């Protein structure tokens, strides 16, 4: 599965695939225009794999689409309620582009990072502080979104645990987000799990056309 596009100044792409031998993946990506130049990104990893994992992730995706204007902590609670009779999922949410910042919140093991080009090359500007738990089963009491400033050219990278954690050195920011996600999936997807990676870039300047 490969998708990409533009929303306002944000260029995005996602690449994913099911566990080899499975017909459906429990990993989902949600990309929603949140208004005011902001985009709501969500990466959902249903527990396990196959249809039960996909059902959990699909329920959360529907809730996010219907409630995209709500704050991130409220969205997490709504996802939790919607998945109460499912396996549950790891969920990371990121509101990107509003006021040149990323506001994010994660429960479970969906990794989110902001990469930037500095004097010594590509570095990790920030990593989301993940809270332990399973959305739909055990939600932490204290949900506190974080805010990180971003600059034009910075890259938001979100990935499920089906992607092997890798250093920033192997990512080429001169490539499109579609090329970046396809490359990460090809090189770092595990053979033992569903896998999904999302990349979003703050383009700056004028609004890019919708494709």
N, C-alpha and C positions, 0 to 999 in steps of 0.2 A: 504494500500500500504506500503510495507516494502522492502527496498533495502539496500545493504551494500557492501563494498569492500575495496581494498587497491589501492592507486596510490602512488608509491614511498614509502616514509616514513609516508604517511598520511593514517590513518585508518578512514573510514567514514561510516555513515549509515543515512538513512532517514526513517521516519514513518509518514504516513498521512492518512486522510480519508475525504470523502465529508460530507457536512452537512447531518445529518440523513434525509432520504427521497429524497435526490438528487442522480442522477446517476453519475454525474461528479463533480469533485472538481475544484475550481478556484485557488487552491494553487499548486504551482509547485516548484520542486527543480531541479537545473542544477548542474552537477558535471563534470568538464572538465579538462583533463590533459593539463596544460598550458606550459609544457616543463620546463627543468631545475630543476626538482624536485618540482615544484609548482603546485598547484591545484586551479582552479577557481571554487568557490562555489557561487551559487545564489539561493536565496529563493524569490519567486514571489507570491504575493497575489493579484489576480485579484479582482477588486471592486465588492462587492456583492457576488453572488454564482451562480452555475449552468453554462450552456453553454456559456453565454456572458463573464463571468469572466474567464472561461477556455480559451476562444479564445484570450483574452488579454494576459494572462500569456504564452500561447503557442507561440504567436508572439515574445515575448521577449526572450523566450527560444531558438527559432530558430536563432535570431540575435546573441545571445551570442555564440552559437555553431559555427557560421560562422565567428566570429570576436574575438575569445578568446585571441589573442595576443595583442589586443588593451588595452591602459590604462583604469582604472576603470571609470574615468570621461567620456571618449569617449564612452565606452560601455553603460553608462547610457543615454547619448544623443542619441545613435543609438536605444536603446530600446524605448525611448520617441517618436522618429520619427515613428518607426514601429507600435506603438500602438495609433497613432494619431486619428484613426477613431474607437477606441474601448472604453470601459469603463475606461481603464487605470488600473494601478496596483501600489501597494507598492513594492519596489524592494530593496533588500540588496545584495551587492556583497562583496565577500571576497576572496582575493588571499592569499593562505595559504601555508607556507612551504618554500618560497623563502628567503634564507638568515636568516632562523629561525625567521621569522616574519609573522604577519598577516597584510595585507594592505586591508582596507575595506572602504565601502561607502554605505550609506543607505538613501533612500528617501521614506517617509511614515513610517508605523508602524510595519515593520518586525524587531524584536529585535535580536541583536547579542551580545554575550558576550564571553569572554575568562575566563575559570575557571582554577584555579591552586591550588595545595595543599601547604599550608604554615604551619608555626609553630602552628597555632591555628586551623588547619583543612582546609576544602575547602573554598576558597574565590574567589570573582570575581576580576580578575586582571584588566580587562578593559571592558567597554561597548561602543558600537559604538554610536557616536553622530549622531542621526537621524535628517535629514532635512525635514521640512514640505513640502508637495506637493503631487502630483499624477503623476507618470510617464505616459506619454501619454496625459495628460491634462494640468498640470501646473508644469513645472520643475523649480526648483530654479536656479537663475542666477549663484550662486557661488557654484560649486561642488568641495569640497576639501576632497580627501581621507585621512584617518588617517593610521598611522603605529604603531603597537604594537608588542613588542618583545615577543616571546614565547619560552618555554623550553620543552624538551621531557616530555610527560605526560600531558601537558596542553590540555584543551578541548575547542574547538570552538563550541558554541551552538547558532543556529539560529532558530527562530520560528515565525510563523505568529500570528496574534492576535486571532486566534482560539484556541490558547494555553494559559491557565491562567498563568499569571506571577507568578513564584514561587521562593523561596529562593534557594540558592545553597546547603543548608543543606540536601535536600532530594535526591541529586544525588550521586551515588556511583561510583567513578572513577575506582574502581577495576573491574567493569563490562565492557563488550565490548560496542562499540558504538551502535551496534544493540540492545543490551539489554537496554541501556540507553534511546534510542529514543522510543522503544516500551513501556517502563515503563512510560515515560513522556506522551506519547499519551494516554495511558490507564488511567492515573490518572488525567491529567490536560486538556484534550480536552473539549471545550465547546460544548453544545448541540445545540447552536444557530448559528454555523458558520462552514465553512470548517476549517480543522486544519492540520498543518504540522510542524514537527520539524526535524532539521538536527544536527548531532553531528560529529565532526571531531577531531581526536587526532594526535598530533605530536609524532611519535613513537621513533624517534632518532635512532642511531646505523645504522645497515645495512638495506638495502632496503628490505621491506617485499615482499613476492611473490604475484603476482596477482592471485586472485581467481575468 
